[in-house]
Amino acid sequence: TDSERYESFEQALAIHNHLKNTYELLNYKTIEVPVGNVTQRVDFILKSLI
């Protein structure tokens, strides 16, 4: 949590789930990016595009 977020954790989770479900209903493939530093996360995303 930080001062930039207005939602509670529960609200943020509900928003995340709603967005994920909506994208999947529209036939978009979603991926869960694992926790890590920026380099690790970018590497994961780039590898998932191949």
C-alpha angles and dihedrals in degrees: 000000000000140000092264094067122082098183127081117239090259092051092047090051091050091050090048092051093047093050093045092050092047093051091048092049086056089053097253117145112233127197132198109232109215123234112268143111120302094265093051092048093048091048090051093050094047092049091050090057093061 
